[in-house]
Amino acid sequence: MILAHKIALDPNDVQATSFRKAAGTARFAYNWALSEWQRQYDAWKADSAANKPSDAALRRQLNFGEFRRQLAYKAAHRGKTVIVVSCWYPSSKICSIFRHKLSTMPLDVRAWT
């Protein structure tokens, strides 16, 4: 026996626009990943020393590199600057006013004087 639920969607204009945007985003991600996978796979076949493509690597690359690219593009369009720092940069340990850096800081500390 097959049981199913049938649900009718009757979105208003704002909701319909959100649905179209979500579908467009998913379509972009799928097409980009397919194209990038093929490019990386062809490069790996030509040179086995190159990295073999993987699902996880593509997700990191999309998240995605694409986010940074779009952020830089939009910042430049508005006359702003994007500064990329290492994930190991001790920003939480540095005072934003006096630039003093703590040598150690427990992970549960969120604010300090």
C-alpha atoms as one frame of an Amber mdcrd trajectory, in Angstrom:
protein
   0.000   0.000   0.000   1.354   3.414  -0.952   0.343   6.352   1.198   0.946
   9.898   0.083   0.126  13.437   1.036  -0.906  15.838  -1.651  -0.257  19.475
  -0.764  -1.207  22.340  -3.049   1.081  25.358  -3.018  -0.668  28.639  -3.594
   2.063  31.201  -2.933   1.515  34.917  -2.977   3.760  37.096  -5.193   6.523
  37.475  -2.593   6.580  33.745  -1.864   6.571  32.871  -5.583   9.567  35.164
  -6.090  11.382  33.441  -3.210  10.649  30.030  -4.735  12.033  31.147  -8.118
  15.181  32.536  -6.486  15.744  29.323  -4.529  15.286  27.232  -7.665  17.674
  29.505  -9.576  20.294  29.247  -6.839  20.037  25.457  -6.772  20.266  25.318
 -10.578  23.347  27.573 -10.548  25.073  25.438  -7.885  24.315  22.195  -9.741
  25.510  23.512 -13.118  28.632  25.078 -11.603  29.533  21.889  -9.716  28.984
  19.714 -12.785  31.178  21.941 -14.935  33.881  22.278 -12.267  33.877  18.525
 -11.553  34.417  17.793 -15.262  37.221  20.375 -15.509  39.003  19.023 -12.426
  38.472  15.396 -13.486  39.940  16.099 -16.945  42.925  17.828 -15.302  43.404
  14.828 -12.981  43.245  12.377 -15.925  45.888  14.417 -17.763  48.129  14.710
 -14.691  47.598  12.229 -11.855  49.609  14.516  -9.546  46.700  16.992  -9.648
  43.986  16.719  -7.003  41.173  14.326  -7.849  37.827  16.112  -7.496  35.633
  15.247  -4.521  32.216  16.287  -3.304  33.619  17.910  -0.162  36.273  19.858
  -2.083  33.680  21.192  -4.526  31.402  22.278  -1.670  34.272  24.175  -0.016
  35.204  25.727  -3.344  31.658  26.899  -4.093  30.999  28.189  -0.617  30.479
  29.080  -1.998  35.316  30.926  -3.278  32.072  32.097  -4.837  31.049  33.973
  -1.687  34.394  35.788  -1.564  34.236  36.589  -5.291  30.751  38.062  -5.007
  31.633  39.955  -1.836  34.680  41.521  -3.537  32.622  42.374  -6.619  29.856
  44.044  -4.616  32.326  45.879  -2.379  34.214  47.242  -5.396  30.916  48.312
  -6.957  30.193  50.353  -3.814  33.737  51.695  -3.439  34.534  49.476  -0.443
  37.478  47.177   0.292  37.424  43.528   1.333  40.352  42.381   3.451  40.859
  38.623   3.574  42.652  37.311   6.645  43.763  33.843   7.620  41.299  31.746
   9.594  44.025  31.619  12.256  44.229  35.425  12.600  43.673  36.155  16.331
  40.958  38.776  15.825  39.179  37.932  19.092  42.404  38.383  21.031  43.094
  41.875  19.655  41.512  44.996  21.149  39.753  46.910  18.361  40.599  50.247
  20.022  44.121  49.909  21.441  45.319  46.955  19.285  46.592  45.134  22.406
  46.812  41.362  21.827  46.184  38.808  24.576  48.667  35.943  24.625  46.013
  33.377  25.585  42.243  33.434  25.701  39.895  30.573  26.641  37.218  29.745
  24.062  34.392  30.550  26.478  35.509  34.211  26.814  33.528  36.419  24.408
  34.411  39.874  25.756  37.369  41.220  27.660  38.697  44.551  28.976
